[in-house]
């Protein structure tokens, strides 16, 4: 009985050690991303574009296979001599991409109250694309589409704040969809758009 217990404890210790090592192995990044300005039509304000850029940056940064900090070489952007950046990426065994979000559509609409309701309805919908081009030759490497929408009651006093909050929520949701799709296609070696759309309703 004592021998069995010792063997079991040894096995459990080995499993625990392996489990502890797995996150470190999984956390090794494979890709480097450098954010580029969000593209959008003139109807999209700068605050919304800034939020979309930060949401995309946060979404990628939260994924262990992506890195964004490679030291001073990471300050070199498109149009500059990026030889130092390319060298740094090779040294770290990372594939580098310039990543951009493009807001295709943003619709914010206040509708009349539903029958029997007092408050109006706020409807927000966003369509966007996330794509990455290779560093330094700027060839399209991946792209993904995201679409999200929300519709809910809103009071007049909270209209401005709720519009901003809801817009941020649907942008984050659409970006996650687009990144999920883009990363999948990157792993499959496909750059073109997939024939699928996602829609989120609240």
N, C-alpha and C positions, 0 to 999 in steps of 0.2 A: 504493500500500500504506500509506504514511504517513497519507494522508487518511482511509482506511478505519479505521485504528487510532484516529485522533483522534475520528472520529465514534462509534466503538464506546465509547471511554472517556467521551465526553460523555454518551452514552445510559446507560451504567452509572452514572455519577455522578448523573444525573437520577433513575434508578430507586432508587438508594440514598437520595437525599434524600427521595423520596416515601415509601419504606418507613419512614424514620425519623420522618416526620411522621404516619403513620397511627396509631401507638399514642397519640400525643397527642390526635388527633381522636377516637379510639375511647374514650379515657379520660374524656371529658367526661360527667359524671353527668347523668342524666335524672330520677332519683327520690331522694327523701329518706326515710329510715326512722327511726322512733323506737321502740325496743324497749319492749314492755309486759310485765308479769309473765306467766310461763308458767302456763297453766291445767292443772290435773290433779286427780284424785281424792285423797282423804285417804291412800290407800295409797302414794302417791308421795312420797318424802321431799324435803326442801328442797334437799339436795345435788344430787339428780338434776335437779330443776327449774332450779337455778342453772346446772348444766352445760348443759342443753338451751338455756337462754337465751343463754349465751356461745357455744355452737356455732352457733346461728342468727345471732347478731350477726356472728360471724367469717365465716360463709358469705356473708352479704349484703355485708359490708365487702370481701370478696375480689373482688367483681364491680364493674368500673369504672363501670357505669351507676348504681350506688347510692352515696349519700353519707349520712353520719350526723353530720357536724360542720358546723353552720351558725352557730357562735358562741353567744353568750349566749341568743339566742332559742330555741335548741334545748333549753334547760332547762325550757321551758314544756310541761307535760303535760296530759292530758285532765282536764277539770274546772276548768282555769285559763283566764284570758283569753289566748288564743293569737294575738291580733291581730298582735303583733310577729313571731311565727313565720311566720304567713301572709304578712306583708309581706316577710320575708326570703326566703321560698321564691319569691315572685313575682319579686323582684329577681334571684334566681339562676336563674329559669326552671326550677324543680324542682317536680315533683308530690310532695306529702307524704303519708306513710302511717304510721299506728300499726300496728306489726307484732307479732303474737302467735303463740306456739306453744301448741297444746293436745295434751297426751299423752292419747290415747284408751285406750291399753292398754300395759301393760308386764308381761311375764311372764318370770320367772326361775325355772328348774326344774333340779334336779339329778336325773339319771336314773341307774339302775343301769348298770354297765359292759356294753358290748356283748359278745357271746359271744367268749371268748378274750382279752378285754382286762382289764387290772388296774384302770385308773382309771375313775371314773364320768364321765358325760357332763353337761356344762353346756349348757343350752339357754336362750337369751335371745331374746325377740321384742318388738318395739315397733311400735305404730301411732300415728301422730300427724298433726296437721293444722297447717298454717301459713296464717294469713290476715292480710289487711291492710285497714284501714278508712281512708277519706280524712280528711285534716286540713283544716278543723276540723269538718266535718259528720258524721263517723263513719259514712259509708255503706260497705258492703262493696264493695271494689274487686277483690279477688282472693283465691283460696284454693288450696291444694294439699295432697295427701295423700302421706304417706310410710310405707312398711312395710318393715321389715328384720328379719332373724333370723340367728342363728348357733348352731351346735351343735358342740361339740368336747370332747375328753377333758380332764379337769382333775384335778390331784392335790389331796388333802385339805389339804396345806400351803398351796397356792396358791389355794384356793377363794375366799376373800374378795377377794383382789386380782384374780383372773381374772374374777370376777363383775363387779366395778366396771369393769375395763378393757373387757370385752366389752359391757357395757351402754353405755359411752361410745361404742364403735365403732358399734353398731347405731343409736344415737341420731343420731350424725353422718351416717351413711349415709341414714337416713330423712329427716333434715332436708334434705339435699342433694336427694333425690328430690322432696320437697314444694316446695322453693324453685324447682327447675327447672320443675315443673308450674305453680306459681303465677306465675312470671315469664312463661312462655309464654302463659298465659291473660290476663295483664295486657297483653301486647303485642297479643293478639287482641281485647281488650275484653270478656272473659268473666269473670264473678265466681263462677259456680257450680262445683260439683265436676265433674271429668271422670270418665268411667267407665273408669278404669284403675287398676290396683294394681301395685306393684313389690315384689318379694321378693328378698332377697339371702341366699344360704346359703353358709356357709363349711364 
